[in-house]
Amino acid sequence: MKHAEAQGAVLARMAESRAELIAAHTADGPLRVTRVPRAPRTLPTTRPVPWFLRSPNAELIALALVGIAILGVRRTVQTAVGAGLSASTHRAFSDVLDALRG
């Protein structure tokens, strides 16, 4: 029963210190902090952006423009087509191999 007695003593001390803290808090009187209302923020007006920058493919368009500027039209198209064909054939072979396995 030593454990139960020790636990009872700890709980009694905790209740006593809690009561002291509550009494001290109510004696001081809690301070009320009032919030100052903020002025509504206004966003700066911006110019309307072109339609291609509002599209979900804006990154692809920007990448194509940079590629054309650096590599030229022919090399950019060759690179894009090669990457597309590579991904397409990889997916096709993967699907065939998955079908054979399973």
Phi, psi and omega per residue, in radians:
M1 nan 0.048 3.135
K2 -1.095 -0.701 -3.118
H3 -1.102 -0.776 -3.135
A4 -1.116 -0.679 3.123
E5 -1.172 -0.730 3.129
A6 -1.143 -0.714 3.129
Q7 -1.135 -0.686 3.099
G8 -1.109 -0.685 3.127
A9 -1.158 -0.737 3.125
V10 -1.114 -0.774 -3.139
L11 -1.122 -0.636 3.112
A12 -1.157 -0.735 3.094
R13 -1.120 -0.685 3.123
M14 -1.120 -0.734 3.129
A15 -1.137 -0.676 3.138
E16 -1.151 -0.801 -3.133
S17 -1.197 -0.562 3.080
R18 -1.147 -0.742 3.126
A19 -1.118 -0.680 3.102
E20 -1.124 -0.737 3.125
L21 -1.120 -0.730 3.117
I22 -1.129 -0.721 3.134
A23 -1.135 -0.718 3.124
A24 -1.165 -0.649 -3.120
H25 -1.191 -0.745 -3.133
T26 -1.283 -0.476 3.115
A27 -1.230 -0.672 3.130
D28 -1.263 -0.412 -3.079
G29 1.296 1.966 -3.093
P30 -1.117 2.405 3.104
L31 -1.445 2.425 3.093
R32 -1.785 2.129 3.126
V33 -1.735 2.101 3.122
T34 -1.671 2.463 3.136
R35 -1.509 2.446 3.069
V36 -1.533 2.170 -3.123
P37 -1.158 2.398 -3.139
R38 -1.477 2.624 3.029
A39 -1.302 2.464 -3.132
P40 -1.100 2.380 -3.132
R41 -1.412 2.404 3.061
T42 -1.926 2.320 3.133
L43 -1.396 2.547 3.107
P44 -1.162 2.501 -3.141
T45 -1.289 2.385 -3.127
T46 -2.088 2.775 3.085
R47 -1.311 2.604 3.077
P48 -1.160 2.436 -3.111
V49 -1.550 2.715 3.110
P50 -1.097 2.791 -3.045
W51 -1.085 -0.622 -3.068
F52 -1.279 -0.329 3.055
L53 -1.441 -0.318 3.098
R54 -1.539 -0.181 -3.086
S55 -1.340 2.730 3.112
P56 -1.201 -0.258 -3.118
N57 -1.747 0.425 -3.091
A58 -1.066 -0.621 3.131
E59 -1.151 -0.707 3.120
L60 -1.159 -0.685 3.111
I61 -1.112 -0.786 3.128
A62 -1.099 -0.723 3.115
L63 -1.100 -0.713 3.107
A64 -1.140 -0.717 3.129
L65 -1.130 -0.722 3.111
V66 -1.163 -0.721 3.110
G67 -1.081 -0.730 3.114
I68 -1.131 -0.705 -3.129
A69 -1.153 -0.623 -3.068
I70 -1.562 -0.884 -3.010
L71 -1.628 -0.467 -3.011
G72 1.748 2.891 -3.046
V73 -1.150 -0.813 -3.047
R74 -1.087 -0.871 -3.118
R75 -1.159 -0.608 3.123
T76 -1.134 -0.769 3.129
V77 -1.148 -0.747 3.119
Q78 -1.051 -0.768 -3.130
T79 -1.120 -0.797 -3.120
A80 -1.117 -0.775 -3.134
V81 -1.163 -0.738 3.119
G82 -1.071 -0.748 3.121
A83 -1.154 -0.690 3.126
G84 -1.146 -0.763 3.118
L85 -1.145 -0.672 3.123
S86 -1.093 -0.789 3.136
A87 -1.156 -0.690 -3.118
S88 -1.152 -0.799 -3.141
T89 -1.188 -0.624 3.097
H90 -1.085 -0.754 3.140
R91 -1.152 -0.706 -3.130
A92 -1.124 -0.813 3.112
F93 -1.130 -0.642 3.106
S94 -1.104 -0.753 3.119
D95 -1.117 -0.700 3.124
V96 -1.129 -0.791 -3.137
L97 -1.135 -0.667 3.086
D98 -1.115 -0.648 3.127
A99 -1.193 -0.646 -3.141
L100 -1.218 -0.611 -3.133
R101 -1.224 -0.681 -2.878
G102 -1.941 nan nan
